[in-house]
């Protein structure tokens, strides 16, 4: 990465590295070291760190510093509870607006998720693309943007579902069940599948974090 690298690219790279657990956890991030590692000056590093802190990716450390906060069972539970209530809501608004193009796009994304050996990041991106292409049909921008932010914050936990918990197969089966219910125009069934899809994943993750994450 060069000094000319746009700030947006630096922001995306740092966020990606947080998602992939490549930055130290619960340790103050040193701007000088990051500037050296990413090949930029301290000014863009400072600005990007502040942006990531404002968005919830980083936490305060001391008076001026920031750190990658540890994965937290409480945070995971809060994120999944919010998703569990908001996503069936937006799905109910989207249901009458689905067409062949949207459902075809959702099917294509699921087929990409079926590919073996996807990276954690790629799996997380495709997972959001599937949910996002369904929810966008609702034409509820404020609700959609809040759900998208929740998915972004949940993305740090995707690796534990896919690697530690081996949850990919179950999640994908539920995706197909959800899409089948939508195609059959069974709103109640679709909402129940979606709520169960989110809640069960959240419960498994929270239990894992309670047992294994001790910072």
Backbone as CSV, one residue per row, in Angstrom:
resi,resn,N_x,N_y,N_z,CA_x,CA_y,CA_z,C_x,C_y,C_z
1,UNK,0.856,-1.183,0.000,0.000,0.000,0.000,0.893,1.235,0.000
2,UNK,0.663,2.167,-0.897,1.500,3.350,-1.033,0.872,4.538,-0.353
3,UNK,1.654,5.637,-0.251,1.161,6.860,0.371,-0.039,7.406,-0.382
4,UNK,-0.125,7.094,-1.669,-1.221,7.598,-2.489,-2.487,6.755,-2.357
5,UNK,-2.356,5.669,-1.660,-3.518,4.796,-1.518,-4.690,5.571,-0.934
6,UNK,-5.834,5.547,-1.573,-6.986,6.295,-1.062,-7.345,5.872,0.352
7,UNK,-7.843,6.831,1.112,-8.223,6.552,2.501,-9.269,5.454,2.567
8,UNK,-10.169,5.399,1.591,-11.218,4.383,1.612,-10.637,2.979,1.513
9,UNK,-9.592,2.822,0.695,-8.952,1.513,0.556,-8.253,1.118,1.854
10,UNK,-7.631,2.090,2.523,-6.999,1.821,3.807,-8.043,1.412,4.846
11,UNK,-9.153,2.109,4.837,-10.260,1.792,5.745,-10.755,0.360,5.515
12,UNK,-10.977,0.013,4.260,-11.468,-1.328,3.941,-10.459,-2.400,4.331
13,UNK,-9.161,-2.118,4.122,-8.140,-3.111,4.446,-8.032,-3.326,5.953
14,UNK,-8.060,-2.242,6.715,-7.994,-2.373,8.162,-9.222,-3.106,8.698
15,UNK,-10.375,-2.782,8.152,-11.593,-3.456,8.585,-11.527,-4.943,8.246
16,UNK,-10.994,-5.245,7.070,-10.844,-6.648,6.675,-9.905,-7.382,7.621
17,UNK,-8.837,-6.726,8.008,-7.868,-7.364,8.893,-8.443,-7.559,10.299
18,UNK,-9.318,-6.669,10.722,-10.014,-6.874,12.002,-10.931,-8.090,11.887
19,UNK,-11.683,-8.161,10.794,-12.592,-9.288,10.578,-11.849,-10.607,10.569
20,UNK,-10.643,-10.606,9.976,-9.865,-11.836,9.846,-8.973,-12.093,11.050
21,UNK,-9.153,-11.264,12.111,-8.378,-11.426,13.345,-6.874,-11.353,13.112
22,UNK,-6.457,-10.445,12.225,-5.041,-10.270,11.932,-4.385,-9.190,12.784
23,UNK,-5.199,-8.413,13.485,-4.653,-7.393,14.376,-4.747,-7.885,15.815
24,UNK,-3.828,-7.450,16.668,-3.847,-7.923,18.066,-5.131,-7.507,18.776
25,UNK,-5.617,-8.371,19.629,-6.865,-8.123,20.357,-6.545,-7.662,21.768
26,UNK,-7.320,-6.659,22.225,-7.198,-6.129,23.588,-5.823,-5.530,23.853
27,UNK,-5.185,-5.055,22.782,-3.872,-4.418,22.886,-3.926,-3.075,22.164
28,UNK,-3.456,-1.987,22.787,-3.492,-0.680,22.118,-2.782,-0.724,20.769
29,UNK,-3.430,-0.206,19.740,-2.843,-0.167,18.402,-1.948,1.057,18.280
30,UNK,-0.731,0.850,17.868,0.228,1.945,17.735,0.174,2.506,16.321
31,UNK,-0.117,3.797,16.219,-0.253,4.422,14.906,1.043,4.331,14.111
32,UNK,2.184,4.495,14.779,3.464,4.438,14.068,3.682,3.076,13.432
33,UNK,3.361,2.013,14.193,3.544,0.664,13.670,2.582,0.382,12.517
34,UNK,1.331,0.820,12.663,0.356,0.616,11.593,0.749,1.386,10.345
35,UNK,1.235,2.606,10.522,1.669,3.410,9.372,2.781,2.694,8.615
36,UNK,3.696,2.090,9.375,4.783,1.349,8.734,4.261,0.096,8.042
37,UNK,3.376,-0.637,8.729,2.853,-1.892,8.179,2.050,-1.661,6.899
38,UNK,1.301,-0.563,6.845,0.416,-0.320,5.700,1.009,0.662,4.692
39,UNK,2.209,1.159,4.971,2.899,2.013,4.011,2.271,3.371,3.805
40,UNK,1.762,3.956,4.884,1.149,5.281,4.811,1.667,6.125,5.963
41,UNK,1.292,7.404,5.975,1.668,8.269,7.086,0.696,8.084,8.242
42,UNK,0.981,8.707,9.373,0.129,8.568,10.552,-1.220,9.257,10.372
43,UNK,-1.278,10.288,9.519,-2.526,11.054,9.402,-3.679,10.193,8.883
44,UNK,-3.519,9.485,7.746,-4.636,8.618,7.312,-4.909,7.483,8.288
45,UNK,-3.866,6.975,8.938,-4.075,5.933,9.947,-4.938,6.469,11.077
46,UNK,-4.584,7.652,11.565,-5.360,8.269,12.654,-6.812,8.446,12.266
47,UNK,-7.052,8.948,11.058,-8.424,9.221,10.615,-9.221,7.927,10.455
48,UNK,-8.584,6.897,9.900,-9.278,5.626,9.692,-9.575,4.953,11.031
49,UNK,-8.637,5.008,11.965,-8.880,4.428,13.284,-10.061,5.103,13.979
50,UNK,-10.160,6.427,13.831,-11.279,7.133,14.431,-12.592,6.711,13.782
51,UNK,-12.587,6.549,12.467,-13.791,6.111,11.760,-14.213,4.718,12.209
52,UNK,-13.249,3.820,12.339,-13.550,2.458,12.770,-14.051,2.435,14.214
53,UNK,-13.512,3.305,15.039,-13.999,3.404,16.412,-15.447,3.886,16.435
54,UNK,-15.747,4.904,15.631,-17.111,5.450,15.584,-18.126,4.406,15.124
55,UNK,-17.677,3.478,14.281,-18.568,2.463,13.728,-18.643,1.206,14.588
56,UNK,-17.884,1.172,15.701,-17.959,0.037,16.603,-16.942,-1.065,16.355
57,UNK,-16.050,-0.862,15.399,-15.042,-1.882,15.108,-13.895,-1.844,16.115
58,UNK,-13.654,-0.680,16.711,-12.584,-0.517,17.677,-13.152,0.068,18.959
59,UNK,-12.434,-0.145,20.058,-12.864,0.371,21.357,-11.794,1.311,21.905
60,UNK,-12.193,2.153,22.825,-11.261,3.068,23.473,-10.249,2.290,24.302
61,UNK,-8.995,2.747,24.263,-7.937,2.170,25.081,-7.123,3.316,25.667
62,UNK,-7.285,3.566,26.956,-6.618,4.709,27.559,-7.286,6.008,27.149
63,UNK,-6.537,7.101,27.243,-7.114,8.418,26.954,-7.249,8.684,25.455
64,UNK,-6.283,8.235,24.681,-6.301,8.539,23.248,-6.266,7.311,22.347
65,UNK,-5.856,6.189,22.889,-5.645,5.027,22.049,-6.910,4.250,21.735
66,UNK,-6.779,3.292,20.830,-7.872,2.393,20.471,-7.327,0.977,20.407
67,UNK,-8.223,0.020,20.487,-7.829,-1.381,20.376,-8.956,-2.170,19.724
68,UNK,-8.627,-3.345,19.235,-9.640,-4.289,18.769,-10.201,-4.953,20.018
69,UNK,-11.486,-4.724,20.281,-12.034,-5.292,21.505,-12.215,-6.796,21.354
70,UNK,-12.083,-7.529,22.451,-12.203,-8.992,22.378,-13.590,-9.418,21.896
71,UNK,-13.634,-10.566,21.253,-14.921,-11.158,20.932,-15.679,-11.400,22.228
72,UNK,-16.910,-11.016,22.268,-17.671,-11.002,23.512,-18.974,-11.759,23.366
73,UNK,-19.263,-12.646,24.302,-20.530,-13.367,24.292,-21.700,-12.399,24.430
74,UNK,-21.522,-11.373,25.252,-22.598,-10.401,25.446,-22.853,-9.601,24.177
75,UNK,-21.783,-9.159,23.522,-21.960,-8.420,22.277,-22.615,-9.303,21.217
76,UNK,-22.126,-10.529,21.097,-22.696,-11.438,20.104,-24.180,-11.659,20.368
77,UNK,-24.546,-11.843,21.624,-25.950,-12.060,21.967,-26.798,-10.851,21.607
78,UNK,-26.291,-9.648,21.904,-27.026,-8.428,21.566,-27.215,-8.297,20.053
79,UNK,-26.138,-8.535,19.294,-26.217,-8.401,17.842,-27.226,-9.378,17.248
80,UNK,-27.176,-10.624,17.701,-28.074,-11.632,17.145,-29.515,-11.423,17.588
81,UNK,-29.734,-10.896,18.800,-31.096,-10.595,19.226,-31.698,-9.481,18.374
82,UNK,-30.904,-8.451,18.086,-31.403,-7.362,17.236,-31.713,-7.867,15.837
83,UNK,-30.834,-8.693,15.305,-31.091,-9.271,13.989,-32.358,-10.117,13.987
84,UNK,-32.551,-10.868,15.067,-33.680,-11.799,15.150,-35.016,-11.076,15.076
85,UNK,-35.070,-9.845,15.566,-36.317,-9.080,15.529,-36.440,-8.220,14.270
86,UNK,-35.328,-7.652,13.814,-35.395,-6.719,12.692,-35.504,-7.411,11.333
87,UNK,-34.831,-8.550,11.165,-34.805,-9.167,9.838,-36.136,-9.794,9.435
88,UNK,-36.851,-10.487,10.323,-38.190,-10.925,9.927,-39.118,-9.748,9.630
89,UNK,-38.896,-8.619,10.310,-39.713,-7.433,10.059,-39.499,-6.914,8.641
90,UNK,-38.244,-6.762,8.242,-37.998,-6.234,6.897,-38.396,-7.255,5.831
91,UNK,-38.278,-8.540,6.163,-38.711,-9.569,5.212,-40.210,-9.459,4.939
92,UNK,-40.986,-9.144,5.978,-42.434,-9.013,5.791,-42.772,-7.860,4.859
93,UNK,-41.961,-6.792,4.886,-42.172,-5.663,3.978,-41.719,-5.983,2.552
94,UNK,-40.770,-6.892,2.434,-40.220,-7.214,1.113,-41.023,-8.274,0.380
95,UNK,-41.762,-9.081,1.114,-42.353,-10.307,0.577,-43.176,-10.066,-0.690
96,UNK,-44.006,-9.033,-0.700,-44.892,-8.807,-1.842,-44.166,-8.202,-3.041
97,UNK,-42.903,-7.856,-2.868,-42.168,-7.157,-3.918,-41.127,-8.036,-4.605
98,UNK,-41.043,-9.279,-4.211,-40.082,-10.172,-4.852,-40.510,-10.477,-6.282
99,UNK,-39.523,-10.582,-7.147,-39.778,-10.949,-8.542,-38.749,-12.001,-8.968
100,UNK,-38.845,-12.442,-10.206,-37.947,-13.503,-10.688,-36.492,-13.052,-10.660
101,UNK,-36.266,-11.779,-10.934,-34.888,-11.284,-10.945,-34.254,-11.360,-9.555
102,UNK,-34.975,-10.924,-8.530,-34.451,-10.947,-7.163,-34.244,-12.381,-6.690
103,UNK,-35.237,-13.236,-6.935,-35.124,-14.625,-6.500,-34.022,-15.357,-7.262
104,UNK,-33.832,-15.009,-8.523,-32.736,-15.598,-9.296,-31.386,-15.163,-8.759
105,UNK,-31.288,-13.893,-8.393,-30.040,-13.394,-7.808,-29.733,-14.100,-6.495
106,UNK,-30.764,-14.271,-5.661,-30.573,-14.960,-4.381,-30.114,-16.403,-4.606
107,UNK,-30.686,-17.066,-5.597,-30.293,-18.440,-5.912,-28.844,-18.497,-6.370
108,UNK,-28.450,-17.553,-7.221,-27.062,-17.511,-7.698,-26.078,-17.346,-6.536
109,UNK,-26.437,-16.507,-5.583,-25.554,-16.276,-4.435,-25.425,-17.548,-3.605
110,UNK,-26.537,-18.260,-3.402,-26.478,-19.511,-2.647,-25.602,-20.537,-3.357
111,UNK,-25.644,-20.558,-4.664,-24.800,-21.491,-5.405,-23.326,-21.145,-5.226
112,UNK,-23.026,-19.857,-5.129,-21.639,-19.456,-4.850,-21.230,-19.877,-3.442
113,UNK,-22.165,-19.796,-2.500,-21.876,-20.232,-1.128,-21.651,-21.737,-1.034
114,UNK,-22.138,-22.481,-2.007,-21.938,-23.927,-2.020,-20.510,-24.317,-2.399
115,UNK,-19.735,-23.369,-2.922,-18.375,-23.688,-3.349,-17.519,-24.085,-2.147
116,UNK,-16.696,-25.113,-2.297,-15.857,-25.558,-1.167,-14.708,-24.597,-0.894
117,UNK,-14.239,-24.616,0.346,-13.030,-23.903,0.761,-13.104,-22.402,0.528
118,UNK,-14.265,-21.805,0.771,-14.360,-20.351,0.726,-13.621,-19.771,1.921
119,UNK,-12.985,-18.623,1.717,-12.342,-17.948,2.836,-13.408,-17.431,3.797
120,UNK,-13.012,-17.158,5.019,-13.943,-16.616,6.000,-14.550,-15.320,5.489
121,UNK,-13.702,-14.459,4.925,-14.180,-13.169,4.433,-15.162,-13.333,3.282
122,UNK,-14.830,-14.232,2.346,-15.701,-14.447,1.192,-17.035,-15.035,1.640
123,UNK,-16.990,-15.947,2.570,-18.219,-16.549,3.085,-19.096,-15.478,3.724
124,UNK,-18.484,-14.611,4.521,-19.239,-13.540,5.164,-19.845,-12.567,4.159
125,UNK,-19.079,-12.234,3.130,-19.583,-11.318,2.101,-20.778,-11.914,1.362
126,UNK,-20.660,-13.176,0.989,-21.755,-13.822,0.255,-22.986,-14.008,1.146
127,UNK,-22.747,-14.288,2.415,-23.867,-14.424,3.339,-24.671,-13.128,3.397
128,UNK,-23.971,-11.994,3.491,-24.692,-10.716,3.512,-25.346,-10.430,2.166
129,UNK,-24.667,-10.758,1.074,-25.256,-10.520,-0.244,-26.587,-11.253,-0.383
130,UNK,-26.649,-12.474,0.138,-27.902,-13.233,0.064,-28.996,-12.533,0.857
131,UNK,-28.726,-12.248,2.117,-29.732,-11.588,2.943,-30.052,-10.195,2.401
132,UNK,-29.012,-9.472,2.015,-29.206,-8.098,1.562,-30.039,-7.981,0.300
133,UNK,-29.866,-8.904,-0.638,-30.625,-8.815,-1.882,-32.109,-9.060,-1.626
134,UNK,-32.431,-9.828,-0.586,-33.835,-10.041,-0.218,-34.395,-8.812,0.499
135,UNK,-33.642,-8.284,1.451,-34.149,-7.191,2.273,-34.267,-5.876,1.500
136,UNK,-33.419,-5.693,0.497,-33.426,-4.430,-0.247,-34.755,-4.224,-0.972
137,UNK,-35.400,-5.329,-1.294,-36.681,-5.230,-2.003,-37.744,-4.531,-1.165
138,UNK,-37.558,-4.482,0.149,-38.548,-3.851,1.026,-38.632,-2.346,0.807
139,UNK,-37.557,-1.756,0.266,-37.493,-0.300,0.066,-37.715,0.443,1.387
140,UNK,-37.016,-0.007,2.416,-37.032,0.614,3.746,-35.584,0.974,4.101
141,UNK,-35.084,2.095,3.578,-33.646,2.403,3.693,-33.121,2.455,5.124
142,UNK,-33.854,3.099,6.036,-33.363,3.219,7.412,-33.249,1.846,8.064
143,UNK,-34.269,1.026,7.901,-34.264,-0.317,8.470,-33.172,-1.167,7.821
144,UNK,-33.065,-1.065,6.511,-32.058,-1.832,5.772,-30.646,-1.459,6.228
145,UNK,-30.373,-0.168,6.366,-29.029,0.278,6.744,-28.663,-0.182,8.152
146,UNK,-29.625,-0.188,9.046,-29.351,-0.677,10.393,-29.044,-2.171,10.390
147,UNK,-29.774,-2.918,9.586,-29.523,-4.360,9.491,-28.161,-4.618,8.848
148,UNK,-27.838,-3.847,7.825,-26.521,-3.998,7.189,-25.406,-3.735,8.193
149,UNK,-25.557,-2.711,9.034,-24.543,-2.431,10.048,-24.415,-3.585,11.042
150,UNK,-25.553,-4.185,11.405,-25.508,-5.333,12.315,-24.741,-6.492,11.686
151,UNK,-24.973,-6.726,10.400,-24.249,-7.799,9.709,-22.758,-7.498,9.671
152,UNK,-22.411,-6.228,9.451,-21.004,-5.849,9.438,-20.349,-6.171,10.782
153,UNK,-21.023,-5.802,11.860,-20.471,-6.058,13.184,-20.450,-7.559,13.500
154,UNK,-21.415,-8.283,12.979,-21.442,-9.748,13.182,-20.332,-10.450,12.404
155,UNK,-19.794,-9.791,11.388,-18.853,-10.471,10.501,-17.580,-10.910,11.224
156,UNK,-17.226,-10.247,12.336,-16.060,-10.691,13.113,-16.272,-12.091,13.674
157,UNK,-17.529,-12.468,13.837,-17.842,-13.752,14.464,-18.038,-14.875,13.443
158,UNK,-18.058,-14.514,12.166,-18.314,-15.506,11.120,-17.290,-16.631,11.166
159,UNK,-16.039,-16.301,11.447,-14.990,-17.307,11.465,-15.238,-18.405,12.481
160,UNK,-15.853,-18.060,13.591,-16.124,-19.065,14.604,-17.251,-19.995,14.173
161,UNK,-18.214,-19.461,13.418,-19.258,-20.331,12.870,-18.666,-21.295,11.851
162,UNK,-17.845,-20.754,10.955,-17.393,-21.557,9.821,-16.219,-22.463,10.156
163,UNK,-15.344,-22.025,11.088,-14.144,-22.799,11.394,-14.312,-23.592,12.691
164,UNK,-14.510,-22.885,13.798,-14.566,-23.546,15.094,-15.849,-24.375,15.268
165,UNK,-16.971,-23.859,14.752,-18.259,-24.499,15.013,-18.762,-25.344,13.852
166,UNK,-18.083,-25.275,12.705,-18.453,-26.089,11.543,-19.947,-25.959,11.232
167,UNK,-20.407,-24.712,11.129,-21.841,-24.445,11.019,-22.280,-24.138,9.586
168,UNK,-21.342,-24.155,8.652,-21.659,-23.716,7.284,-22.774,-24.543,6.639
169,UNK,-22.706,-25.874,6.791,-23.678,-26.748,6.133,-25.089,-26.494,6.647
170,UNK,-25.224,-26.372,7.967,-26.537,-26.106,8.559,-27.073,-24.766,8.103
171,UNK,-26.218,-23.752,8.112,-26.628,-22.414,7.696,-27.104,-22.405,6.249
172,UNK,-26.378,-23.109,5.394,-26.743,-23.140,3.982,-28.063,-23.875,3.755
173,UNK,-28.289,-24.946,4.485,-29.576,-25.652,4.386,-30.733,-24.718,4.755
174,UNK,-30.536,-23.936,5.795,-31.571,-22.993,6.223,-31.786,-21.891,5.200
175,UNK,-30.719,-21.476,4.523,-30.865,-20.486,3.455,-31.790,-21.011,2.353
176,UNK,-31.569,-22.251,1.954,-32.402,-22.834,0.902,-33.851,-23.007,1.373
177,UNK,-34.038,-23.387,2.624,-35.400,-23.515,3.162,-36.107,-22.158,3.158
178,UNK,-35.381,-21.128,3.516,-35.946,-19.778,3.505,-36.345,-19.371,2.094
179,UNK,-35.471,-19.606,1.147,-35.755,-19.224,-0.234,-36.942,-20.016,-0.788
180,UNK,-37.038,-21.281,-0.441,-38.177,-22.090,-0.894,-39.495,-21.547,-0.339
181,UNK,-39.500,-21.140,0.926,-40.715,-20.585,1.522,-41.093,-19.255,0.866
182,UNK,-40.094,-18.471,0.534,-40.355,-17.196,-0.145,-40.946,-17.447,-1.521
183,UNK,-40.373,-18.394,-2.261,-40.879,-18.709,-3.595,-42.310,-19.223,-3.536
184,UNK,-42.647,-19.909,-2.445,-44.001,-20.432,-2.272,-44.952,-19.376,-1.693
185,UNK,-44.412,-18.171,-1.451,-45.193,-17.045,-0.910,-45.802,-17.377,0.455
186,UNK,-45.033,-18.122,1.247,-45.464,-18.491,2.588,-44.753,-17.583,3.596
187,UNK,-45.333,-16.412,3.826,-44.686,-15.395,4.649,-44.447,-15.885,6.073
188,UNK,-45.463,-16.457,6.709,-45.300,-16.908,8.085,-44.194,-17.929,8.222
189,UNK,-44.165,-18.893,7.314,-43.137,-19.918,7.351,-41.758,-19.305,7.117
190,UNK,-41.673,-18.390,6.165,-40.394,-17.745,5.848,-39.861,-16.974,7.054
191,UNK,-40.739,-16.248,7.724,-40.318,-15.480,8.898,-39.857,-16.402,10.029
192,UNK,-40.551,-17.510,10.209,-40.156,-18.459,11.255,-38.802,-19.096,10.951
193,UNK,-38.594,-19.446,9.692,-37.310,-20.024,9.294,-36.193,-19.016,9.524
194,UNK,-36.435,-17.776,9.128,-35.411,-16.739,9.277,-35.101,-16.492,10.749
195,UNK,-36.132,-16.394,11.567,-35.917,-16.152,12.995,-35.145,-17.305,13.623
196,UNK,-35.506,-18.528,13.272,-34.801,-19.696,13.805,-33.365,-19.741,13.297
197,UNK,-33.166,-19.392,12.025,-31.843,-19.368,11.408,-30.907,-18.447,12.188
198,UNK,-31.397,-17.291,12.568,-30.578,-16.314,13.291,-30.399,-16.722,14.747
199,UNK,-31.492,-17.132,15.390,-31.434,-17.401,16.831,-30.574,-18.616,17.154
200,UNK,-30.685,-19.684,16.368,-29.900,-20.886,16.656,-28.416,-20.643,16.453
201,UNK,-28.081,-19.926,15.389,-26.670,-19.588,15.166,-26.142,-18.743,16.308
202,UNK,-26.944,-17.776,16.758,-26.530,-16.922,17.852,-26.343,-17.691,19.145
203,UNK,-27.261,-18.584,19.448,-27.182,-19.355,20.696,-25.936,-20.243,20.723
204,UNK,-25.642,-20.883,19.611,-24.461,-21.744,19.533,-23.197,-20.919,19.707
205,UNK,-23.168,-19.762,19.052,-21.998,-18.900,19.142,-21.799,-18.371,20.559
206,UNK,-22.867,-17.903,21.177,-22.771,-17.353,22.532,-22.288,-18.417,23.512
207,UNK,-22.805,-19.616,23.378,-22.364,-20.711,24.258,-20.882,-20.993,24.068
208,UNK,-20.437,-20.996,22.809,-19.013,-21.220,22.527,-18.149,-20.134,23.154
209,UNK,-18.565,-18.886,22.997,-17.762,-17.780,23.524,-17.707,-17.807,25.044
210,UNK,-18.814,-18.143,25.670,-18.833,-18.240,27.132,-17.814,-19.277,27.620
211,UNK,-17.674,-20.359,26.879,-16.800,-21.449,27.315,-15.345,-21.228,26.959
212,UNK,-15.093,-20.481,25.861,-13.740,-20.481,25.310,-13.035,-19.133,25.275
213,UNK,-13.757,-18.023,25.361,-13.138,-16.713,25.251,-13.027,-16.098,26.625
214,UNK,-11.802,-15.964,27.114,-11.575,-15.421,28.453,-10.484,-14.363,28.351
215,UNK,-10.906,-13.099,28.260,-9.953,-12.000,28.201,-10.045,-11.200,29.480
